[in-house]
Amino acid sequence: MRLDHVSYASGPEGLDATAARLAEQLGAEPIDGGVHPRFGTRNRVLPLSDEHYLEVVEALDHPAADLMPFGQAVRARTELGGGWLGWVVSVDDLSPVEERLGRPRTPAHRILPDGFELTWEQIGVSGLMNDPQLPFFVHWTSSREHHPSHSNGDTGIALKSLAIAGDRDRVKAWLGEPKDSPLGDVTVQWQAPNGQPGLLSVTFTTPRGDVTV
């Protein structure tokens, strides 16, 4: 299990303006990630070191965005002004997660601007909607070379830490990991919720120094 990516819902200014703002803060170059046909969303990707990436996502004016949990979650966050949607962990095998959570995996894909189909499976978006401190799980079925973190070479920008308002024990139980640091070298700073739990901020190491968004 490892941290895969963090997801940021676009604000009222729209996807491109939100992605450009974050890219300017980090000194990065946003990449058009294409469309999630099943979810009614599209994204921009900021590749990071160590096979991590930052996704900026918006809901489309499409029925799928109203029907599917991920589209619903993105739209709801944008309607609140945009901001951090959640965090995502990747696993080599989703079967234990299916068994522990008692729900099936969902096949997913994203069509890149060049027509390439990026594929994965996921579980847990409904958990994120009900309790935003919880990550959801992905298992990539596309080959490793096509992982979004590889879209632009090594940018020299790395994900350093997450600040989450929530319950460490609740999240550990959801992850199914007894270890205090299941995400390896990515530090999680836990804060007591003062209102809605969830991902509060992310700190990145950049050539300009540490940047917290």
Summary of the structure (lengths in Angstrom):
residues: 213
radius of gyration: 15.9
end to end distance: 24.3
largest distance: 44.5
contacts: 684
relative contact order: 0.19
helix: 26%
strand: 38%
